Amino acid sequence: MRRFKCTIQYDGTGYSGYQVQPNGVTIQEVVEKTLARMHKHPVKVIGSGRTDARVHAQGQVIHFDTELAIAPDSMVKALNTLLPDDIRVRDCKEVASDFEARYDVVGKEYRYFVRRTEDAFRRHQSVLIPYALDLDVMRQAMTYLVGTHDFSSFCVAKTETDNRIRTIYEAELIEYGEELIFRFKGSGFLYNQIRIMVGTLFDVGRGRFAATDIKKMLAAKDRNVAGVTAPPHGLYLWEVFYPESKKGI
């Protein structure tokens, strides 16, 4: 038995998130059914983490075990032949049998895409914000999110874990043509953390909050003091990071 690590991208528009659930089609379900078709038996797929309905991924990482005598490059071609067009396998590597796509993660990068003009072709892949934003003030606010903090104010109250301390290594706001891209790289993120941070930054950009209010929100550890949750379809799981020793055989 061999273990494969695959990097996949997907357009989450038509899916009820990554993780298998009773109601709605999910990314994990479709990938597992495709692998079962190839193997003639069920194949369990483990992902680096879940993404919500309508959230996209450029670099989700999964692993699964296979007894097939197939090279990683051939696995990519086979999966992309059978998978729907909105799920693509970008890369596949054979890894050690103890590799864990979820538990070996040492960091993740998310990006959130905003467009400032109407665009029929990007309506499901970015969020329209037609009003003016003060980008300099938003960038100042983002500096207060960098570092190790208790992010209780920036996650849903029903977050499963009691440990809400996370580290953000990098946070930047990029202007790319008519789009804005929020980029966050960190040790890991709480449920809805990115979307709540972005929604709060929208409010900063509109003058509803001062940049320094971010520090007060972090100190309060209360979801009610932060801004709204930004819509899901602007969010992308961009890249997942692993130790060098876990990158492949």
C-alpha positions in Angstrom: 0.0 0.0 0.0 1.3 3.4 -1.0 0.3 6.9 0.3 -0.3 9.7 -2.2 -0.4 13.4 -1.4 -2.3 15.5 -3.9 -2.7 19.3 -4.2 -6.1 20.1 -5.6 -7.9 23.3 -6.7 -11.7 23.7 -6.9 -14.4 26.2 -7.6 -16.6 25.9 -4.6 -19.6 27.6 -6.1 -21.7 24.4 -6.6 -20.6 22.6 -3.5 -21.7 22.5 0.2 -18.1 22.8 1.3 -15.2 20.4 1.4 -16.2 17.9 4.1 -18.7 15.1 3.5 -22.1 15.8 5.0 -25.6 14.4 4.8 -27.1 17.3 2.9 -25.5 18.6 -0.3 -22.7 17.5 -2.6 -19.1 18.2 -1.3 -15.6 18.2 -2.7 -14.5 15.3 -0.5 -17.5 13.2 -1.6 -16.8 13.7 -5.3 -13.1 12.9 -4.9 -13.8 9.8 -2.9 -16.4 8.6 -5.4 -13.9 9.2 -8.2 -11.2 7.2 -6.4 -13.6 4.4 -5.6 -14.4 4.2 -9.3 -10.7 3.7 -10.1 -10.0 1.3 -7.3 -13.3 -0.7 -7.4 -13.7 -0.2 -3.6 -14.1 2.8 -1.2 -11.1 5.0 -0.7 -10.9 7.4 2.3 -9.6 10.9 1.5 -8.1 13.1 4.3 -7.9 16.8 3.7 -5.8 19.5 5.3 -9.0 21.1 6.6 -12.5 22.0 5.6 -13.8 24.8 3.6 -17.3 26.1 3.7 -20.0 26.2 1.0 -19.0 28.4 -1.9 -15.4 28.8 -0.7 -12.7 28.0 -3.2 -9.3 26.4 -3.1 -6.1 27.0 -5.1 -4.0 24.6 -2.9 -6.1 22.2 -0.8 -4.0 19.2 0.2 -5.4 15.7 0.5 -3.9 12.2 1.1 -5.1 8.7 0.4 -3.8 5.2 0.3 -3.7 3.1 -2.9 -2.6 -0.3 -4.0 -2.6 0.6 -7.7 0.6 0.3 -9.6 0.5 3.8 -10.9 3.0 6.7 -11.0 2.0 10.0 -9.4 1.9 11.8 -12.7 -0.4 9.2 -14.1 -2.6 9.5 -11.1 -3.0 13.2 -11.8 -4.0 12.5 -15.4 -6.5 9.7 -14.4 -8.2 11.8 -11.7 -8.5 14.9 -14.0 -10.0 12.7 -16.6 -12.7 11.5 -14.3 -13.3 14.5 -12.0 -15.7 17.3 -12.9 -14.1 20.4 -14.5 -14.5 22.5 -11.3 -12.2 20.2 -9.4 -8.6 19.8 -10.7 -5.6 17.9 -9.3 -2.6 20.1 -9.7 0.1 17.8 -8.3 0.6 14.4 -6.8 3.5 12.9 -4.9 4.2 9.6 -3.1 4.8 10.3 0.6 5.8 8.2 3.6 3.0 6.1 5.2 2.9 8.3 8.3 2.2 11.5 6.3 -1.0 13.2 7.5 -2.5 15.9 5.3 -4.4 17.4 8.4 -2.1 16.9 11.3 1.3 17.6 9.7 0.2 21.1 8.7 2.5 23.9 10.0 0.8 26.8 8.2 -1.8 28.0 5.7 -2.3 30.9 3.4 -5.7 32.3 2.5 -6.6 35.0 0.1 -9.8 37.0 -0.2 -10.7 38.6 -3.5 -12.8 41.8 -3.9 -13.7 43.5 -7.1 -14.6 47.2 -7.3 -16.6 47.0 -10.6 -19.3 44.7 -12.0 -17.9 41.6 -13.7 -20.3 38.8 -14.8 -17.4 36.3 -15.1 -16.1 36.9 -11.6 -19.4 37.1 -9.7 -19.0 33.7 -8.1 -15.2 34.1 -7.5 -14.9 37.5 -5.9 -17.1 39.9 -3.8 -18.3 43.2 -5.2 -17.7 46.2 -3.0 -18.9 49.2 -4.9 -18.3 51.8 -2.2 -15.0 53.7 -1.5 -12.6 52.2 0.9 -9.6 53.9 2.6 -6.9 51.4 1.8 -4.2 53.0 3.8 -6.2 52.9 7.0 -7.1 49.2 6.2 -3.5 48.4 5.8 -2.7 50.0 9.1 -5.4 48.0 10.8 -4.0 44.8 9.3 -0.7 45.3 11.1 -2.5 44.8 14.4 -3.7 41.4 13.4 -0.1 40.2 12.7 1.4 38.3 15.6 0.2 35.8 18.2 -3.2 36.7 19.6 -6.4 35.3 21.1 -8.8 35.7 18.1 -12.0 35.0 20.0 -13.5 38.2 18.6 -12.8 37.0 15.1 -14.4 33.6 15.1 -17.9 32.3 15.5 -19.1 31.8 19.1 -19.7 28.1 18.5 -16.1 27.4 17.4 -15.3 23.9 18.4 -11.9 24.5 20.0 -11.4 26.3 23.3 -7.9 27.3 22.3 -8.4 30.4 20.1 -4.8 31.6 20.1 -3.3 31.7 16.6 -0.3 33.3 15.0 -0.6 35.4 11.8 2.8 35.8 10.2 1.9 38.0 7.2 -1.1 40.1 6.3 -1.2 42.4 3.3 -3.7 44.1 1.0 -2.8 44.0 -2.7 -4.2 46.1 -5.4 -4.4 44.2 -8.7 -6.2 46.1 -11.4 -9.8 46.5 -10.4 -9.5 43.9 -7.6 -8.3 44.0 -4.1 -6.6 40.9 -2.6 -6.4 40.3 1.1 -3.6 37.8 1.9 -3.1 36.1 5.3 -0.5 33.6 6.2 -0.5 32.0 9.6 -0.1 28.9 11.8 -3.7 28.1 11.3 -7.1 29.8 11.4 -10.3 29.5 13.4 -13.7 28.9 11.9 -14.7 31.9 9.8 -11.7 33.9 11.1 -10.6 35.1 7.7 -14.1 36.2 6.7 -14.7 38.0 10.0 -11.4 39.8 9.8 -12.1 40.9 6.2 -15.6 42.0 7.0 -14.2 44.1 9.9 -11.6 45.6 7.6 -14.4 46.6 5.2 -15.9 48.5 8.1 -12.5 50.1 8.9 -12.2 51.2 5.3 -15.6 52.8 5.4 -14.8 54.7 8.6 -17.1 52.7 10.9 -14.1 51.6 13.0 -10.7 53.2 13.5 -7.6 51.2 12.6 -6.6 51.0 16.3 -10.0 49.5 17.2 -8.6 46.2 16.0 -6.4 46.2 19.2 -9.5 46.7 21.3 -11.4 43.9 19.6 -8.5 41.5 20.2 -8.4 42.4 23.8 -12.2 42.1 24.3 -12.3 38.4 23.1 -16.0 38.9 22.2 -17.4 38.2 18.7 -20.0 41.0 19.2 -17.4 43.8 19.0 -16.0 42.9 15.6 -17.5 43.6 12.2 -19.7 41.5 9.9 -18.7 38.2 8.3 -17.7 38.7 4.7 -19.4 36.5 2.1 -17.9 33.1 1.4 -17.3 33.3 -2.3 -14.4 35.7 -2.1 -12.3 33.3 0.0 -9.7 30.9 -1.3 -7.5 28.4 0.6 -4.4 29.3 -1.3 -1.6 27.1 0.0 -0.9 24.6 2.8 2.6 24.3 4.3 4.3 21.2 5.7 7.8 20.5 7.2 10.5 19.7 4.6 10.6 16.2 5.9 6.9 15.7 4.8 7.1 17.0 1.3 7.5 13.6 -0.5 9.7 10.6 -1.1 
